[in-house]
């Protein structure tokens, strides 16, 4: 039974990080294109657009935190 537990942990951890990374990539693709257009028209928006582009990275950080929880609790 221990082999199945390890397999379940590994699968859960991989899904937590992997799906978060895929979601982040999809989100940043659209945001990056919009930010590039906005910065081309108004260069003073650079700081604001950079902050908005970084927000989706929270998905990967939360996925990593969930993977650590899965690893330590189960």
C-alpha positions as CSV (number, residue, x, y, z in Angstrom):
1,X,0.0,0.0,0.0
2,X,2.9,2.3,0.6
3,X,3.8,2.4,-3.1
4,X,0.4,3.7,-4.0
5,X,0.6,6.4,-1.4
6,X,3.9,7.6,-2.8
7,X,2.4,7.5,-6.3
8,X,-0.6,9.5,-5.2
9,X,1.6,12.1,-3.5
10,X,3.8,12.5,-6.5
11,X,0.9,12.8,-8.8
12,X,-0.9,15.3,-6.6
13,X,2.2,17.4,-6.3
14,X,2.9,17.3,-10.0
15,X,-0.6,18.3,-10.8
16,X,-0.6,21.2,-8.3
17,X,2.5,22.8,-9.7
18,X,1.9,21.8,-13.4
19,X,-1.6,23.1,-13.7
20,X,-0.7,26.3,-11.9
21,X,2.1,26.8,-14.3
22,X,-0.1,26.2,-17.3
23,X,-2.7,28.6,-16.0
24,X,0.0,31.2,-15.4
25,X,1.4,30.8,-19.0
26,X,-2.1,31.3,-20.5
27,X,-2.8,34.3,-18.4
28,X,0.6,35.9,-19.0
29,X,0.3,35.5,-22.7
30,X,-2.8,37.7,-23.0
31,X,-1.6,40.2,-20.3
32,X,1.8,40.5,-21.9
33,X,0.4,41.3,-25.3
34,X,-1.9,43.9,-23.9
35,X,0.9,45.3,-21.8
36,X,3.2,45.6,-24.8
37,X,0.6,47.6,-26.7
38,X,-0.1,49.9,-23.7
39,X,3.6,50.5,-23.1
40,X,4.1,51.3,-26.8
41,X,1.5,54.0,-26.6
42,X,2.3,55.3,-23.1
43,X,5.8,54.5,-21.8
44,X,4.9,55.8,-18.3
45,X,2.7,52.8,-17.7
46,X,5.7,50.5,-17.6
47,X,5.7,50.0,-13.8
48,X,1.9,49.4,-13.6
49,X,2.0,46.9,-16.4
50,X,5.0,45.1,-14.9
51,X,3.0,44.7,-11.7
52,X,0.0,43.4,-13.5
53,X,2.1,40.9,-15.4
54,X,3.6,39.5,-12.2
55,X,0.2,38.9,-10.5
56,X,-0.4,35.5,-12.3
57,X,2.8,34.2,-10.9
58,X,0.9,33.8,-7.7
59,X,-0.7,30.7,-9.2
60,X,2.6,28.9,-9.4
61,X,3.6,30.0,-5.9
62,X,0.3,28.7,-4.6
63,X,0.7,25.4,-6.5
64,X,4.1,25.0,-5.0
65,X,2.8,25.7,-1.5
66,X,0.0,23.1,-2.1
67,X,2.7,20.6,-3.2
68,X,4.6,21.2,0.0
69,X,1.4,20.7,2.0
70,X,0.7,17.4,0.2
71,X,4.2,16.2,0.8
72,X,4.2,17.0,4.5
73,X,0.7,16.2,5.6
74,X,-0.1,13.0,3.7
